[in-house]
């Protein structure tokens, strides 16, 4: 049994199909079938029931999948550790959300490799509401994300507290306020951050809880778009306090909400028995940088 065989088994388990898994792995179905059969011979157990519904895992298959993911993670970490010790550069796969880069800019993340020359980082930047679960199960080692609850088998640490704020132009009727209630926004045309399919915007949910449907006229992907709509159209944007603090828009007024809506950033990593040295170092680096940012 080897790591590649376990990875191939995992792909078949996830896709319930030899043919589909083979396409994903860029190998022939015949070769993948042979790998699965060899695993079954080594373990002396059937791993799948082959039927019209595809490859259905047996009880032994379920057990192997539960254990194999952890084994693969540990072996990947071991390879990285040995690579660093041997003088070859290891790669740490990092995912960050748009909001988190307001707290820790991307250039600061890349400076990690300057501090630890044996470790390169590869960064993937995605919208705040992206689905991260599958990424963390496959290739992502660690991430700075807005929500960890949908990510299975993970460890998380609160990195920074944030909350939703209201953004308006200085000409807006609310611009003389420093704090308002959600109820004050009942009739206002609102621009809010877009969310993924099947997800609810937390601010919209708060409005519904208070008995009214907010007048959302636009869902933005870029906060720059939201700012322009506030300036040019007189709309009201719902943003995040630390995002606005990083942008420092003099033409806009930031207003607090009486009803606090958390918008936190979490440092999330895959759960393992032992964390790799690269991940431990990266966590320390990020927490140190965050503490310095807060103190400025």
Secondary structure, DSSP 8 states (H G I E B T S, - for coil): --HHHHHHHHHHHHHT-HHHHHHHHTS-HHHHHHHHHHHHHHHTS--EEEETTEEEE-HHHHHHHHHHHHHHHHHHHHHHHHHHHTT--EEEEEEEETTHHHHS-HHHHHTHHHHSTTEEEEEEEE-TT---HHHHHHT--EEEES--TT-SSEEEEEEE--BEEEEEETTSTTTT-SEE-GGGGTTSEEEEE---TT---HHHHHHHHTT---EEEEEESSHHHHHHHHHHH--EEEEEHHHHHHH--TTEEEEEESS--B--EEEEEE--SS--HHHHHHHHHHHHHHHHHHH-
